[in-house]
Amino acid sequence: MRQRPDSLTDKAQIHFDVLVAPGYVLLELAALIEVLRLANRVCPNPPFSFTYRSLKGGPIASSSDATVQTEPVSTHPKADYLFVIGNSDPDHPDLSIGRVVSDYTFRGAQVFLLAEAASRYIDEFGTADMATHWENASFLSERGARFEAKLSIATEQGQVVTCAGMEATTDVALSVIGRHISGPAKMTVANIMLHENIRDFSSMQPFSGAQLTATGDAKLDQCIKLMQANIEDPLPIQQIVEALNLSNRSLERKFKAFFGTSPNGFYREMRLAKANNLLLNTTMSVREIGLACGFPNGFSSVYKSFFGVTPFVLRRERRAASHR
């Protein structure tokens, strides 16, 4: 069944098809779905929807006996993304999905193959620049695979992305939603999940030495942490650059390169993202939310200028939608 949340602008949603094999890894499925669910929870207009699929449809059980009801894979898919959740058997016939991958990529979707699904694809069609879980990489090597799999958490080759899976699924899912929502909204999702450092695709799997940074830039990480620690009483940017021993221009360049915005713009969006989460998921008054997020005056006007609707109207509409 197509899982669509109540939405004020349903037609604009980005859709994910989630293909599960029998005995799928529940952790990987949950990591993806929770990222999508939380993004829908913290954004004023839920941006994502998803459908569970399998090759033939029907109930599919995970290795831990959790079952999802699935629809058959379509030969004319309309999803924006396909995530393939493997199981513990790279030789399982349901992981031989070259035709499915072609059907999705032909229609413009990007395909993410996790762990065993990635190693099966590498074995059948792969190149030297594809990643899988380190256990599967060893398995491929022992079997004399044509290529040695990468040990980064993911590699992107156009429309096909191969991934390590397991907990790295959260990093991959956060990266994908970050293409469609603001940086502060993405970080709000990560914070709710208690996911401290969002790794990029090039980060090595932990046993090889993980990149312990959220952005790949230590100074930028420090700046974001200072902002996160000072939401209620925002710090002047000048005070932040002095604490980091940076120039204003240097910090501007870093934010422009990584987030496409200014430090002030990012800081404001971060505070608005927190405000939006409080608005939609607590009973705090609008004035209390404004104060808690560093907007002692004019909160409703700032909120409307960014989200296109006042906080009062959005809260009323979301509450009405939840009772339909």
Backbone as a ProteinNet text record, in pm:
[ID]
protein_1_A
[PRIMARY]
MRQRPDSLTDKAQIHFDVLVAPGYVLLELAALIEVLRLANRVCPNPPFSFTYRSLKGGPIASSSDATVQTEPVSTHPKADYLFVIGNSDPDHPDLSIGRVVSDYTFRGAQVFLLAEAASRYIDEFGTADMATHWENASFLSERGARFEAKLSIATEQGQVVTCAGMEATTDVALSVIGRHISGPAKMTVANIMLHENIRDFSSMQPFSGAQLTATGDAKLDQCIKLMQANIEDPLPIQQIVEALNLSNRSLERKFKAFFGTSPNGFYREMRLAKANNLLLNTTMSVREIGLACGFPNGFSSVYKSFFGVTPFVLRRERRAASHR
[TERTIARY]
84.3	0	87.7	54.1	132.4	116.2	228.3	225.9	238.7	126.7	129.8	79.6	160.9	114.3	17.1	-64.2	-148.4	-58.9	-94.2	-6	-86	-29.2	-92.5	-62.1	52.1	91.2	137	45	76	143.3	99.8	147.7	295.7	356.7	496.9	589.5	535.8	618.3	715.8	832.5	933.2	901.1	893.1	848.9	963.4	964.2	1061.2	990.2	1039.9	1002.3	1107.8	1062.7	1154	1134.9	1229.7	1220.8	1288.1	1213	1268.2	1272.3	1379.3	1392.6	1351.7	1305.6	1274.1	1394.3	1367.3	1474.9	1552.9	1489.1	1557.1	1606.8	1703.9	1763.5	1675.2	1610.2	1513.7	1580	1703	1773.7	1783.1	1813.3	1828.5	1695.3	1589.8	1457.4	1415.9	1433.1	1391.9	1471.5	1601.5	1684.9	1634	1600.6	1548.5	1412.1	1320.1	1182.3	1173.3	1252	1248.2	1300	1402.8	1451	1340.4	1269.8	1160.8	1046.6	1012.2	900.4	931.4	1052.4	1087.7	1098.1	1146.4	1149.5	1007.8	913.6	773.7	717.7	767.3	718.7	767.8	892.2	948.6	930.2	896.3	875.1	727.2	699.3	559.2	474.8	533.6	465.3	541.1	490.3	564.7	616	748.1	803.4	816.9	797.3	830.8	715.3	709.2	617	692.5	637.3	708.7	610.6	656	580.8	673	626.3	700.2	674.1	780.3	765.4	850.9	812	891.5	870.9	944	934.3	793.5	724.8	593.2	480.5	513.5	411.5	374.2	288.2	244.5	328.6	301.5	376.8	518.9	615.8	756.4	812.2	870.9	923.4	1072.8	1115.5	1257.7	1325.5	1456	1530.4	1491.1	1430	1383.9	1232.1	1171	1028.8	933.7	984.4	894.8	849.3	718.9	663.2	604.8	630.4	566.7	484.7	373.8	290	343.2	369.9	433.8	345.9	374.3	315.8	419.5	377.8	474.8	550.8	674.8	751.7	684.4	672.4	610.8	714.2	671.2	760.4	766.6	679.1	679.8	680	788.4	792	788.4	730.6	720.3	792.9	863	930.7	1051.5	1088.1	1208.6	1332.9	1314.3	1424.9	1378.9	1470.6	1449.7	1559	1518.8	1612.6	1589.6	1695.5	1685.2	1749.7	1667.8	1714.1	1741.3	1866.9	1904.6	1882.3	1928.5	1920.6	2061.7	2075	2209	2265.6	2198.9	2241.2	2259.5	2383.8	2405.5	2365.2	2350	2311	2159.6	2083.1	1937.8	1885.3	1797.6	1750.4	1679.7	1616.9	1545	1638.8	1770.4	1865.9	1925.5	1886.1	1929.9	1830.4	1855.2	1753	1805.5	1893.9	1946.7	1837.4	1733.9	1624.1	1546.1	1524.7	1453.1	1531.7	1662.1	1746.7	1736.7	1740.2	1730.7	1596.7	1488.4	1355.5	1348	1406.9	1401.5	1494.3	1617.5	1711.1	1666.7	1604.7	1555.5	1454.1	1377.9	1274.6	1321.9	1454.1	1510.8	1527.4	1491.9	1507.1	1652.5	1691.6	1822.4	1802.6	1889.4	1875.2	1985.2	1945.4	2038.9	2034	2147.3	2157.6	2235.9	2175.5	2236.3	2295.9	2418.3	2483.7	2479.1	2404.2	2401	2345.4	2248.8	2197.3	2307.5	2392.9	2505.6	2607.5	2641.3	2743.1	2695.9	2566	2514.2	2525.1	2492	2500.1	2645.4	2736.5	2878.7	2925.2	2882.7	2922.3	2874.3	2753.9	2694.6	2727.7	2735.8	2750.9	2858.3	2928.2	3001.7	3129.7	3179.9	3309.1	3389.4	3510.2	3599.2	3557.2	3461	3421.6	3287.8	3254.6	3129.2	3156.3	3066.2	3086.8	2986	3025.3	2934.2	2987.4	2914.2	2959.4	3090.2	3178.7	3311.6	3303.9	3202.1	3187.7	3161	3075.6	3044.2	3162.3	3240.6	3359.7	3457.1	3473.8	3560.9	3506.3	3373.4	3308	3331.6	3317.1	3341.1	3484.8	3578.7	3720.6	3751.8	3694.9	3718.3	3664.4	3557.9	3496.7	3559.7	3665.6	3736	3660.8	3590.9	3515.6	3608.2	3552.7	3631.3	3686.8	3615.1	3655.8	3659.3	3745.9	3752.3	3660.9	3564.6	3465.6	3529.3	3477.4	3520.6	3472.4	3544.5	3507.6	3459.9	3419.8	3352.2	3207.3	3132.5	2995.2	2903	2942.8	2863	2946.7	2915	2974	2861.6	2871.9	2767.7	2821.6	2759.9	2796.4	2672	2650.5	2531.6	2405.6	2324.8	2195.1	2199.1	2314.9	2326.6	2422.7	2373.3	2453.4	2462.2	2584	2603.3	2646.2	2591.1	2604.8	2643.3	2707.8	2747	2627.5	2521.9	2405	2425.5	2354	2356.1	2335	2407.3	2379.8	2417.9	2504.7	2537.7	2417.1	2312	2188.7	2133.3	2146.7	2098.9	2172.6	2305.1	2383.2	2340.6	2320.6	2280.9	2143	2048.8	1913.4	1913.8	1991.6	2001.1	2059.5	2158.3	2216.7	2113.4	2031.3	1931.7	1824.8	1772.4	1668.3	1726.2	1856.9	1921	1919.9	1892.5	1878.9	1747.2	1651.9	1515.6	1465.3	1535.6	1497.7	1619.7	1601.4	1711.9	1810.2	1932.6	2033.8	1989.8	1933	1885.7	1776.4	1684.9	1580.1	1641.5	1740.3	1808.6	1876.3	1941.3	2009.8	1911	1792.3	1689.2	1651.8	1636.1	1607.1	1719.8	1844.1	1958.5	1962.2	1931.8	1933.5	1826.7	1706.9	1600.1	1642.5	1714.6	1760.3	1883.5	1934.3	2058.3	2175.3	2172.5	2276.8	2370.2	2482.5	2563.8	2642.1	2703.1	2787.8	2733.7	2693.2	2642.9	2761.9	2789.5	2904.6	2869.9	2965.8	2943.1	2977	2942.3	2957.5	3101.9	3198.4	3338.9	3396.5	3322.6	3372.4	3394.9	3505	3534.4	3447.7	3417.4	3344.8	3427.6	3363.1	3431.6	3560.1	3565.9	3686.8	3806.9	3780.1	3887.8	3922.9	3848.6	3873.6	3771.2	3668.2	3559.7	3603.4	3544.5	3568.2	3477.3	3534.1	3452.4	3420.5	3340.9	3300.8	3165.1	3088.8	2957	2966.6	3065.9	3074.6	3204.1	3304.4	3435.6	3526.5	3476.6	3554.6	3543.6	3655	3652.3	3600.5	3640.7	3596.8	3445.8	3398.4	3255	3176.4	3228.3	3164.7	3155.5	3265.7	3267.9	3166.1	3157.4	3062.3	2919.1	2885.5	2749.9	2719.1	2815.7	2794.6	2770.5	2842.6	2819.6	2677.9	2634.9	2499.7	2395.5	2415.1	2319.3	2309.9	2422.5	2424.2	2367.7	2341.8	2293.8	2174.5	2068.2	1946.1	1859.6	1840.5	1751.7	1808.9	1940.1	2008.6	2116.7	2080.2	2174.7	2299.1	2413.2	2538.8	2554.5	2609.7	2644.4	2750	2741.9	2838.2	2980.4	2996.3	3129.1	3188	3103.9	3151.6	3191.4	3117.6	3148.8	3282.4	3304.1	3429.2	3549.4	3530	3639.8	3670.2	3566.2	3587.2	3657	3630.6	3691.3	3824.5	3860.8	3984.2	3980.7	3867	3848.2	3810	3820.9	3769	3623.9	3550.2	3412.6	3406.7	3498.5	3497.8	3523.2	3614.4	3644.6	3522.6	3453.2	3333.9	3223.7	3208.5	3109.9	3136.6	3263.4	3299.1	3266.4	3296.2	3268.9	3119.5	3036.8	2891.7	2837	2888.9	2841.9	2875.9	2997.3	3041.6	2964.7	2939.1	2878.1	2726.3	2669	2523.8	2455.6	2533.5	2472.2	2402.4	2442.5	2380.4	2485.3	2445.6	2537	2529.4	2629	2620.7	2493.3	2459.5	2337.5	2213	2210.9	2096.3	2082	2194.2	2190.8	2144.2	2197.2	2162.7	2011.9	1959.2	1816.5	1733.1	1775.6	1702.3	1708.7	1822.5	1835.9	1736.4	1725.7	1633.6	1488.6	1460.2	1325.1	1291.3	1391.5	1367.5	1329.7	1399	1363	1224.1	1197.8	1065.6	956.2	980.7	880.4	853.7	960.4	944.9	862.3	889.5	813.5	668	648.4	512.9	426.6	484.1	407	398.6	485.1	493.6	488.7	454.4	435.3	310.8	273.6	159.4	206	333.7	384.7	313.4	293.1	230.4	327.3	273.2	357.3	456.8	413.9	507.8	618.9	585.3	687.3	787.3	737.6	826.2	920.4	866.1	949.4	1061.9	1030.7	1132.1	1235.6	1189.6	1280.5	1375.7	1342.3	1423.6	1491.4	1498.1	1573.8	1500.9	1366.5	1286	1196.2	1251	1169.9	1062.3	1084.3	987.1	973.5	851.5	829.8	842.1	826.5	842.7	746.6	619.5	520.4	553.4	600.9	636.3	756.3	858.8	977.5	938.9	853.9	810.7	734.8	643.2	564	650.8	749.6	835.9	917.4	943.5	1023.8	937.5	827.9	745.5	620.2	589.2	474.9	341.2	341.3	218.2	251.5	154.7	182.8	185.7	255.1	257.2	118.6	32.1	-103.8	-181.1	-173.2	-246.8	-192.2	-60.4	-2.7	-43.2	-36.2	-73.3	-220.2	-305.6	-446.9	-469.7	-403.6	-423.7	-369.6	-254.5	-197.7	-282.5	-338.2	-425.4	-554.6	-607.2	-728.1	-698.2	-581.3	-545.2	-530.2	-480.7	-459.5	-588.4	-699.5	-828.7	-919.8	-865.1	-946.8	-963.1
-119.8	0	124.6	223.9	347.5	425.8	450.6	514.7	665.2	735.4	880.7	947.6	1032.9	1106.7	1215.1	1262.8	1378.9	1495.4	1568.2	1673.7	1790.8	1910.6	2028.5	2042.4	1985.8	1992.1	1853.7	1760.7	1619.8	1597.8	1673.1	1647.7	1674.9	1750.1	1785.3	1683.1	1577.4	1484	1406.9	1380.1	1293.7	1150.9	1058	922.6	821.7	736	628.3	494	407.5	267.2	192.9	108.3	34.6	-114.3	-173.1	-313.1	-400.9	-492.7	-581.3	-724.8	-793.6	-936.1	-1016.5	-1140.7	-1224.7	-1234.2	-1214.7	-1215	-1084.8	-975.9	-846.5	-802.2	-710.3	-658.3	-545.6	-570.9	-475.1	-342.4	-344.7	-221.7	-128.2	-182.3	-98.7	-39.8	-120.8	-69.9	40.5	15.5	113.2	242.3	231.2	350.9	442	385.1	465	523.3	439.2	483.8	586.7	569.9	667.4	803.3	805.3	933.3	1002.8	927.3	986	1032.3	948.2	981.1	1107.4	1115	1231	1357.7	1344.8	1460.8	1511.3	1419.7	1460.5	1524.2	1481	1534	1676	1706.9	1837.4	1942	1901.2	1998.1	2039.2	2163.9	2208.5	2138.5	2108.9	2033.3	1903	1789.7	1663.5	1634.6	1626.1	1619.5	1479.5	1373.5	1239.7	1140	1044.4	931.6	806.3	689.9	565.9	451.1	350.5	228	109.2	12.4	-112.6	-201.2	-255.8	-343.4	-470	-574.3	-695.9	-745.1	-847.7	-891.6	-939.3	-1006.6	-1061.2	-998.7	-916.4	-858.6	-950.9	-901.2	-981	-954.9	-1027.5	-1007.6	-1061.6	-984.4	-1025.2	-1009.6	-1115.9	-1116	-1085	-1011.4	-982.9	-1100.3	-1090.9	-1195.5	-1201.5	-1093.2	-1091.4	-1108.4	-1158.1	-1192.7	-1073.2	-952.3	-838.3	-840.7	-827	-843.1	-712.7	-684.5	-570.4	-622.3	-555	-587.6	-510.8	-580.3	-516.4	-522.7	-430	-433.1	-486.6	-551.4	-601.3	-486.1	-513.2	-414	-388.9	-262.8	-225.7	-225.2	-262.4	-254	-111.7	-24.9	115.9	202.2	195.6	265.9	416.9	482.3	627.7	692.1	610.9	663.1	747.5	838	918	840.5	752.1	671.9	528	434.3	295.3	257.6	210.3	154.5	3.9	-74.5	-220.1	-270.1	-331.1	-382.1	-531.5	-571.2	-711.1	-792.7	-917	-1006.9	-1057.4	-1167.4	-1215.8	-1314.1	-1328.8	-1426.2	-1358.8	-1322.8	-1256.5	-1342.3	-1473.3	-1561.7	-1578.1	-1511.6	-1527.8	-1482.2	-1560.4	-1524.8	-1390.4	-1346.8	-1218.9	-1098.7	-1122.7	-1012.6	-997.9	-1083.6	-1069.9	-979.1	-849.7	-752.4	-655	-702.6	-614.5	-551.5	-628.9	-576.9	-469	-492	-393	-262.6	-273.8	-154.3	-78.7	-150.9	-86.3	-17.2	-81.2	-20.4	113.1	118.2	242.2	348	311	411.5	464.4	380.1	423.3	535.7	532	634.6	746	754.4	869	854.9	739.5	720.8	689.3	722.3	679.9	557.8	458.2	330.2	315.8	282.3	259.8	111.2	43.4	-99.1	-115	-176.5	-186	-324.4	-326	-446.4	-562.8	-669.6	-788.1	-757.5	-666.7	-626.9	-561.4	-482.8	-420	-524	-618.6	-716.4	-806.3	-838.7	-919.1	-841.2	-713.5	-629.6	-616.8	-598.4	-589.7	-719	-831.9	-961.8	-980.4	-928.9	-950.8	-841.7	-715.9	-604.7	-504.7	-526.6	-419.9	-373.4	-264	-207.8	-188.3	-139.6	-124.8	-13.1	69	183.6	164	40.9	14.6	-35.9	0	-30.5	-132.9	-205.2	-292.3	-306.9	-374.5	-397.6	-476.2	-445.8	-508.8	-661.5	-718	-863.9	-916.2	-845	-886.5	-864.9	-759.3	-736.1	-852.8	-903.2	-1018.5	-1141.7	-1156.9	-1269.8	-1266.1	-1146.2	-1132	-1164.9	-1119.6	-1145.1	-1294	-1362.4	-1505.8	-1582	-1530.1	-1597.7	-1557.2	-1478.3	-1440.5	-1343.4	-1246.6	-1147	-1067.6	-1017.1	-942.7	-813.3	-757	-628.5	-635.8	-556.2	-545.4	-432.5	-463.9	-364.2	-256.1	-134.5	-23.4	-42.6	17.5	7.4	141.4	233.5	354.7	317.7	408.6	371.7	371.1	439.5	436.2	490.7	447.7	508.4	535.4	649.5	693.5	692.3	613	609.7	644.1	773	817.3	778.5	694.4	659.8	536.8	472.8	356.3	388.4	372.5	396.3	265	219.7	98.8	139.6	70.5	116.4	1	37.7	-61.9	-116	-35.5	-79.3	-65.9	-149	-144.6	-0.6	46.5	179.7	291.8	262.1	363.6	400	318.1	350.4	484.7	513.9	642.5	758	747	852.8	871.6	760.3	767.3	831.3	788.6	844.1	993.6	1035.3	1177.3	1257.3	1199.1	1266.3	1286.2	1184.6	1193.3	1297.5	1296.8	1395.5	1536.3	1547.4	1678.3	1743.5	1665.3	1722.5	1797.2	1771.2	1820.7	1909.6	1911.7	1998	2077.9	2176.4	2263.7	2190.1	2243.9	2186.6	2181	2290.1	2283.7	2180	2163.1	2062.1	1922.7	1898.5	1769	1744.5	1848.2	1831	1811.2	1869.5	1844.8	1697.3	1637.1	1493.6	1413.4	1447.4	1376.1	1390.7	1510.1	1533.4	1451.2	1443.4	1363	1216.4	1170.9	1032	1009.9	1117.5	1112.5	1067.9	1109.8	1075.8	1195.8	1189.6	1308.6	1353.8	1260.9	1296.2	1233.2	1316.3	1266.2	1244.1	1119.1	1086.9	1102.3	1155.2	1160.9	1025.6	1010.2	880.4	830.9	922.2	882	835	853.2	808.7	658.3	616.8	475	406.2	280.1	201.8	197	195.3	220.5	143.4	16.3	-59.5	-6.1	71.7	128.2	270.8	325.7	461.1	558.4	583.3	671.9	816.9	898	1041.7	1104.4	1143.6	1191.1	1339.7	1369.4	1506.7	1507.4	1610.2	1619.5	1676.7	1761.8	1830.6	1803.8	1747.6	1731.6	1849.9	1950.3	2070	2095.1	2083.6	2092.7	2227.6	2336.4	2469.7	2486.6	2434	2442.1	2359.9	2241.5	2160.8	2238.2	2303.8	2378.9	2492.3	2558.9	2669.1	2619.2	2508.9	2454.7	2413.4	2354.8	2315.6	2438.5	2547.4	2671.2	2723	2717.3	2761.8	2674.3	2542.1	2450.1	2470.3	2508.5	2528	2663.4	2748.9	2883.9	2919	2841.4	2863.7	2971	2960.4	3053.7	3194.7	3205.6	3335.3	3332.3	3359.9	3347.1	3433.5	3377	3450.4	3538.2	3657.5	3736	3659.9	3666	3595.6	3642.4	3770.9	3822.5	3749.9	3722	3649.2	3506	3446	3309.1	3305.1	3397	3393.5	3420.9	3503.2	3527.8	3402.7	3329.7	3206.5	3100.9	3101.2	3002.6	3048.7	3173	3231.5	3229.1	3273.1	3280.8	3423.4	3453.9	3581.6	3563	3673.4	3668.3	3612.2	3654.3	3610	3459.6	3409	3265.8	3184	3227.8	3154.6	3164.3	3280.8	3296.5	3197.2	3184.2	3092.8	2948.6	2908.9	2771.7	2740.4	2831.3	2807.1	2808.4	2897.6	2904.1	2775.6	2723.2	2602.7	2479.4	2466.3	2343	2348.4	2465.3	2475.8	2568.1	2643.9	2733.6	2852.2	2890.4	3003	3071.6	3178.7	3252	3195.7	3226.6	3182.7	3234.6	3361.6	3416.1	3344.9	3318.6	3248.6	3108.7	3038.6	2902.9	2904.2	2998.4	3009.5	3036.5	3125.2	3156	3032.6	2961.8	2840.9	2733.7	2722.3	2624.3	2654.8	2782.9	2821	2801.6	2831.6	2810.6	2662.3	2578.5	2434.1	2380.4	2428.8	2387.8	2440.3	2564.6	2623.1	2542.1	2500.5	2424.6	2289.9	2225.4	2097.9	2115.9	2222	2248.9	2282.3	2355.5	2396.2	2274.4	2180	2067.1	1951	1950.7	1831	1857.6	1981.5	2011.8	2098.2	2123.2	2212.1	2350.3	2379.8	2513	2619.5	2735.4	2845.1	2898.9	2970	3027.2	3125.9	3203.4	3298.3	3224.5	3117.6	3039.5	2978.6	2933.1	2873.8	2979.7	3098.2	3206.7	3240.6	3251.1	3282	3170.7	3045.3	2930.4	2918.9	2983.2	2970.4	3101.4	3194.5	3316.5	3422.6	3419.6	3522	3590.4	3681.1	3746.3	3837.3	3885.5	3972.4	3931.5	3945.7	3924.5	3781.4	3683.2	3542.9	3502.9	3538.1	3496.9	3552.3	3675.4	3736.6	3666.5	3637.9	3567.9	3428.4	3361.1	3225.4	3227.1	3321	3327.3	3360.9	3447.5	3484.7	3365.2	3269.6	3152.7	3037.4	3007.1	2890.3	2923.2	3052.7	3090.9	3081.9	3058.3	3047.5	3085.4	3140.9	3176.3	3049.9	3052.9	2934.2	2896.4	2993.9	2964.5	2885	2930	2863.5	2723.3	2709	2576.3	2477.7	2520.5	2430	2389.6	2482.4	2450.5	2351.6	2372.9	2286.9	2145.8	2135.9	2003.3	1926.4	1996.4	1929.8	1880.8	1964.3	1923.5	1802.5	1799.3	1686.9	1557.7	1569.1	1448.3	1384.8	1459	1407.1	1361.8	1362.8	1319.1	1169.1
0	0	0	-79.9	-88.1	41.6	109.8	240.4	222.9	217.3	202.2	329.4	390.9	507	464.8	558	531.1	495.2	395.4	348.3	295	312	256.8	107.7	63.6	-77.5	-119.9	-121.2	-145	-280.2	-381.3	-516.5	-532.4	-441.7	-456.3	-391.3	-336.2	-260.8	-349.1	-292.1	-353	-309.1	-405.1	-370.6	-374	-272.6	-260.5	-275.4	-361.3	-359.7	-278	-186.5	-98.5	-126.5	-197.8	-238.7	-134.7	-75.1	28	-23.8	11.5	-20	102.9	85.5	201.9	296.5	426.1	524.8	527.6	481.8	475.2	613	610.9	734.6	788.1	900.4	955	989.4	1039.8	1075.3	955.8	838.7	719.8	675.6	680.6	645.8	742.1	871.9	973.1	961.4	933	922.1	810.7	697.9	586.7	618.6	664.8	685.2	797.5	902.9	1012.3	968.1	883.9	831.2	751.1	666.1	588.2	678	776.1	866.5	946.7	1000.1	1081.3	996.5	873.6	784.8	759.6	739.4	721.9	848.4	962.5	1089.6	1114.7	1075.4	1110.4	1000.8	880.3	772.3	767.5	737.8	738.6	632.9	517.8	412.2	393.3	442.6	438	297.2	278.7	143	84	165.1	117.8	134.7	44.4	55.5	14.7	46.6	14.1	-4.6	-77.6	-99.1	-74.1	4.4	21.4	-99.9	-157.1	-272.5	-257.5	-330.3	-345.3	-487.4	-528.1	-667.1	-702.7	-607.9	-637.5	-555.4	-456.5	-370.3	-256.3	-167.5	-53.8	70	180.2	304	292.4	336.7	335	475.8	527.7	664.2	664.8	767.5	785.4	854.4	871.1	941.9	1089.2	1139.4	1279.2	1288.1	1180.7	1175.9	1176.6	1152.9	1132.7	987.4	965.3	831.7	779.1	651.7	586	468.1	442.4	327.4	206.8	97.7	-16.6	-141.1	-233.7	-366.2	-463.7	-572	-670.5	-736.3	-775	-850	-983.9	-1020.2	-1146.4	-1258.9	-1376.8	-1492.8	-1548.1	-1497.1	-1536.1	-1409.7	-1332.5	-1203.5	-1219.5	-1120	-1120.9	-1002.4	-922.9	-803.9	-841.8	-751.7	-769.3	-725.5	-626.7	-574.1	-552.3	-572	-532.5	-434.3	-315.7	-219.2	-213.7	-231	-227.9	-99.5	-12.5	116.7	102	116.9	101	226.6	221.3	336.5	367.6	436.4	473.2	371.8	256.5	156.4	21	-15.4	-144.4	-264.4	-243.7	-353.7	-365.9	-280.4	-285.3	-422	-485	-620.1	-628.4	-519.5	-522.2	-527.2	-515.1	-523.3	-662.6	-753.3	-892.1	-963.7	-958.4	-999.3	-1104.5	-1189.5	-1293.8	-1377.9	-1410.9	-1492.6	-1415.9	-1288.2	-1206.3	-1201.2	-1177.8	-1174	-1305.8	-1416.3	-1547.9	-1568	-1521.8	-1536.1	-1462.9	-1343.8	-1265.2	-1322.7	-1355.7	-1406.3	-1542.1	-1623.9	-1755.6	-1741.1	-1631.2	-1608.5	-1515.6	-1497.1	-1426.6	-1277.5	-1219.5	-1075.5	-1041.2	-919.9	-870.4	-781.6	-797.6	-728.7	-624.7	-501.7	-391.7	-353.9	-367.1	-336.2	-206.8	-106.2	25.6	50.1	105.1	157.1	58.1	93	6.8	-131.5	-139.4	-270.1	-353.1	-285	-354.2	-399.3	-311.6	-347.9	-462.4	-465.1	-575.6	-707.8	-702.8	-822.1	-868.2	-773	-805.8	-872.6	-817.4	-870.7	-1014.3	-1043.4	-1175.4	-1277.3	-1229.8	-1324.2	-1284.9	-1174.3	-1108.3	-1172.8	-1115.2	-1152.3	-1024.3	-1038.9	-923.3	-829.5	-868	-785.9	-716	-679.3	-609.8	-469.1	-375.6	-233.8	-185.1	-81.1	-8.1	133.9	219.8	356.4	354.4	449.3	447	452.4	519.3	520	379	306.1	170.3	75.8	102.7	21.1	35	158.8	180.9	109.9	115	49.8	-101.2	-160.1	-303.6	-340	-254.8	-281.1	-277.1	-178.1	-165.5	-285.8	-346.8	-461.1	-593.9	-585.7	-707.6	-794.4	-731.3	-807.2	-899.1	-1008.5	-1106.2	-1047.9	-950.2	-895.4	-743.7	-685.3	-539.9	-495.3	-409.1	-367.2	-280.6	-293.1	-208.5	-65.5	28.7	169.6	225.1	137.7	182.8	214.7	279.4	315.7	194.3	86.9	-36.2	-150.3	-271	-390.3	-489.6	-556	-647.9	-789.1	-874.4	-1015.6	-1096.8	-1112.1	-1184.3	-1111.1	-1174.5	-1117.7	-1027.3	-1015.2	-927.3	-813.2	-689.7	-570.4	-493.4	-466.9	-387.4	-247.4	-146.7	-8.1	84.7	195.6	295.5	372.3	386.3	462.2	611.8	688.6	835.3	882.1	984.9	1038.5	942.8	845.4	745	660.1	664.3	591.9	638.2	766.4	818.5	752.6	739.5	675.5	530.3	460.4	319.8	306.4	391.9	386	418.5	517.4	551.1	435.6	369.2	253.6	143.9	119.9	12.8	46.2	168.8	200.4	199.7	224.4	222.4	85.4	-19.1	-153.4	-170.1	-81.2	-100.9	12.9	126.9	237.8	281.3	365.5	405	495.7	502.5	590.9	736.5	789.1	927.9	950.5	853.6	869.4	873	784.5	784	918.7	972.5	1100.3	1214.6	1203.5	1304.4	1305.5	1187.6	1180.3	1244.8	1211.2	1269	1420.3	1469.7	1614	1685	1627.3	1687.8	1694.7	1592.8	1589.2	1676.5	1739.2	1818.1	1731.8	1606.4	1510	1501.4	1570.5	1594.8	1471.7	1401.3	1288	1159.8	1064.6	937.3	844.9	814	730	582.6	505	361.4	299.4	170.8	105.4	107	102.5	94.1	226.5	336.7	467.3	465.8	526.8	530.8	635.4	611.9	711.4	840.1	956.8	1084.1	1108.2	1071	1101	1022.9	914.7	833.8	875.2	972.4	1019.5	966.7	1044.6	1001.4	1004.1	918.9	918.8	1022.7	1135.2	1246.8	1230.7	1132.5	1106.9	1040	1067.2	1003.9	863.1	838	709.6	634.5	700.7	639.1	666.1	738.5	769.7	919.9	991	1137.7	1186.4	1122.1	1163.8	1140.7	1030	1001.2	1102.9	1138.2	1242.4	1373.8	1411.7	1537.4	1533.6	1419.5	1405.6	1423.9	1359	1368.9	1512.5	1580.3	1721.1	1809.2	1783	1858.3	1833	1708.1	1675.1	1742.7	1738.1	1799.1	1949.9	2012.2	2157.1	2197.9	2100.5	2131.4	2041.5	2056.3	1979.7	2044.3	2175.6	2245.8	2249	2267.2	2266.9	2159.1	2034	1922.9	1941.4	1903.6	1910.3	1785.7	1799.4	1680.1	1599.5	1467.5	1382.9	1412.7	1444	1476.3	1596.7	1696.2	1814.7	1778.4	1685.4	1642.8	1568.6	1475.6	1399.5	1490.1	1591	1685.8	1766.2	1806.8	1882	1797	1667.3	1576.3	1519.8	1547	1491.9	1339.2	1284.2	1139.9	1101.5	974.6	925.2	882.1	877.7	829.5	687.6	603.2	463.6	453.5	534.2	531.1	571.2	676.9	720.4	614.9	553.8	447.1	334.4	294.4	186	221.6	346.3	388.4	382.4	433.5	432.9	290.6	207	69.4	-5	17.8	-53.1	-7.6	123.5	174.3	177.6	211.1	229.3	128.9	52.2	-44.6	18.1	138.3	207.2	294.1	359.5	447.3	589	674.1	814.5	882.9	859.9	919.8	868.5	737.5	680	735.1	748.9	802.8	948.5	1026.5	1169.1	1184.1	1100.7	1107	1070.2	964.6	924.7	1033.5	1098.6	1206.6	1318.6	1355	1462	1417.8	1289.9	1237.6	1228.4	1196.7	1191.2	1328.9	1431.9	1567.5	1603.5	1566.5	1594.7	1527.6	1405.5	1331.8	1398.7	1446.1	1516.3	1643.3	1717.9	1840.1	1807	1700.4	1660.9	1626.9	1552.9	1503.7	1602.6	1702.1	1785.8	1936.3	1974.7	2116.9	2132.9	2258.1	2286.1	2330.9	2315	2350.8	2269	2329.5	2256.7	2152.1	2053.3	1948.8	2009.1	2105.9	2168.6	2241.6	2315	2385.3	2286.8	2173.2	2072.9	2016.3	1987.3	1936.9	2033.8	2161.6	2262.6	2273.2	2266.3	2280	2161.9	2050.5	1929.7	1890.1	1984.1	1959.7	1880.8	1884.2	1816.7	1919.5	2000	2103.1	2044.5	1922.4	1855.9	1709.4	1657.2	1514.3	1466.8	1555.8	1516.5	1405.6	1417.9	1318.2	1180.2	1174.1	1044.9	982.6	1064	1012.4	964.6	1042.7	1007.3	874.5	858.5	736.3	615.3	633.2	521.4	472.3	561.2	523.8	476.2	549.4	518.3	437.4	422.4	341.1	411.4	540	617.3	761.1	834.9	973.2	1059.2	1171.7	1258.8	1309.9	1332.3	1379.9	1274.4	1149.4	1041.9	1017.5	1016.1	991.7	1100	1224.6	1334.6	1322.1	1288.3	1274.7	1160	1047.5	931.5	957	1021.4	1048.1	1147.4	1246.2	1343	1275.5	1183.8	1111.5	1024	960.2	874.1	951.8	1074.8	1155.8	1204.2	1195.2	1242.8	1127.1	1004.2	890.3	890.9
[MASK]
++++++++++++++++++++++++++++++++++++++++++++++++++++++++++++++++++++++++++++++++++++++++++++++++++++++++++++++++++++++++++++++++++++++++++++++++++++++++++++++++++++++++++++++++++++++++++++++++++++++++++++++++++++++++++++++++++++++++++++++++++++++++++++++++++++++++++++++++++++++++++++++++++++++++++++++++++++++++++++++++++++

